[in-house]
Amino acid sequence: MNIVQYPHPSLRYQARPVTRVDDALRSAASRMLGLMYEAKGVGLAATQVALPWRMFVYNPAADPSKPELERVILNPVILEKKGSLDESEGCLSFPGLYQKVRRAKAVKVRYHTLEGSMEELEVADFVSRIFQHETDHLSGILFVDKLGPIGRLSARPALARMEAEFREAQSRGEIAPDAELVRRIDEIASGGAVSP
């Protein structure tokens, strides 16, 4: 398992609802938390590791020594949004790229836990941003899709570089063709192996 980078097709994948919690899902969540900490991130969505499930992990402190702040979120739904805030945002699938993104200041969310319970929560500010960013990932929406005209212009060179590097790695055979990558994710979604 590793964090995929733009423009990997799994980043545009419409994640499927989690219908059961088993050891494979728990193991994937644990590995995702480890990858998130290695990359010094605060959140990581399943589609960022080429898994097709509506699941993300987060720890707003980005600190493995604070496991009490870790959460594994299954099937998140944003029920309400309040206010708005423009703040700098980055993404582990877009290393080194940061742009101002307008998000709701606070959101009310519903989700399932790994224990199978359904919870509702109101979160604000930074945690609200994490929830919105990661929930977007599960619908194939990326933070660069939310940029205004100036942000899009300033991000264009970095995105073009990432696209060129990805295609070059594919041409060298280091990364499978897009159709093969999507086939692997579809196979996992239909009950095949957990690890792509």
N, C-alpha and C positions, 0 to 999 in steps of 0.2 A: 504494500500500500504506500502510495506517495501522493503529495499534493500536485494536482495537475495545473498547468499554466495555460493562460489564454494563448491561442484560441481553441484549446482542446474541446471537442464537441460535447463532452459531458457537462460542460459549464452551461450549455443551452438545453440540457435534458430536463424534461418535465418529470420530476421525481414522483414515485408512486407512494401511496399511503402505506405506512407500516401496519400490517394486519396481525402480526404476532411478535412477541418478544421471546427470543431464544438465545442460546449461548453464542451463536454466530453474530447476532446483532449486538449483544453485550461486548463481545470481543472487538467488533468493528468500532464501537463507540470508544472503547478503551484505547485502541490504536489511534483513532482520530485525535483524542485528547493528547496523546504523546506527540503526534506530529505537530499539533497546534503549538504545544510548548516549545518543541525544537525550533519552530519557525518564529517564535516569539509573538504569536498571534493571540487574539482574544476570543475568536470564534472560528469554526470550521464546519462547513456543510458537507453532507454526504456526497453531493454531486462534485465537490472539489477533490474527492478521492476516487472518482469514477464509480460511485455506488448509487443505485437508483432510488434510494429510500428518502422519504420526507423526514429527515433527521438532521439535527445539528448539535454540536457541542459548543460550550463556551465557558470562559472564566474571565470576568471583566478585569481581574488583576493580572492576567497572563502569567500566573505564578503557580508552578506545581506544588510549592510548599503551602499553598492555601487551598487544599482540596474541598474545603467546606463551601467554596464559591463556585465549584464546578457544577455544571448542569448538562444533562443530556435531554434534548427536547425532541419529542416525536410528534409528527402530524400537527405542526403549529398553524394556528389560524389567528390573524389579527382581526379583532372584533371592532375596535374603535381606535381612532387617532385624534390627538388633540395638539393644537399649536404647531409651530414649525421652527426649525433651527437649521441654519447653514453652518456646517462644520467640515473640517478636513477628514477625509476617509481614505483608507487604503484597503487592500485585499491580498491575501496570501497567494492568490492565483495571478496577481499582477505585481510582482515584486518591484519595489521602488517607485511605484506610481501612487501619488496622493493627490486628491482633488476635493474641492468643496462640493458637498452634496446636501441638498435640502431634504430633510426627513422630518417626520412628526416628532415633536418634543416628548410626547408621552403616548403609549399605546396600551390597550387592554388586549391580552392574548389568552388563547386557550390552547392547551397541548396535553399530550400524554407523557407520563414518566416511564422509565424503564421498569418500574414496579407495576405498571399497568393502570395507575390512577389517572383521572383527568383533572387538570388543574386550570384555574383562571388566575391571572395575575395582572396587576397594573404596574408598568415599568416606565421610567422616565430617563431623559438625558442619555448618558452613554449606553446604558443597558437597553434602552428603547432603540437606539441606533443599531446595536448588535442584533436584536431581534428582527428589525426590519431588513437589515443587510442579509442576514442568513436565511430568513424566510423567502426573500426575493430569489436567492440562489436556487432554492428548491423548485422555483417556477421558471428557471432559466433566465432570470433577469439579473444583470450585472450592474455594479455601481456606476460603470462608465455609461450605461444607458440612461442614467439619471442626470447627466451633466448638462448644464446650460451651454449656449453657443460658444462662449469664451473657453469654458472648461474643455469642451470637445476639441476646439482648435489646439489648445495647449497640450492635450493628451495624445493628439494624432501621431506625433513622431514616435512616442514610446510604444503605442499600439502597433504601429507599422513595423517597428523593430521586433516586437514580440512575435508578430505574425510571421515575419521573415525567418526568425530563428526556429520557430516551430516547423515551418514548411521545410527548411533546410535539414532539420533533424529527421523529418519524415523521408526526405529524399535519400538520406544516408542509411535509412533502415533502422534508426534508433527509436523511432516512434512509428507505430502501425498507421496505415491509412485511416482516414476519418471513418469510412464505412465499417472497417474492422473494429475500431474503437466503439462505435455505436452498437455493433452486433454483440460485443462482449457485455456492454451494460444491459442491453435487452435480455441477454441470456441470464444474467444475475436477477433481473426483474421478474423473469418468468420461473424463478425457483432453481436456477442453476447454481454454480459455485458462488461463494461469497466474494472471494478475491479475484479481481480482474487479472 
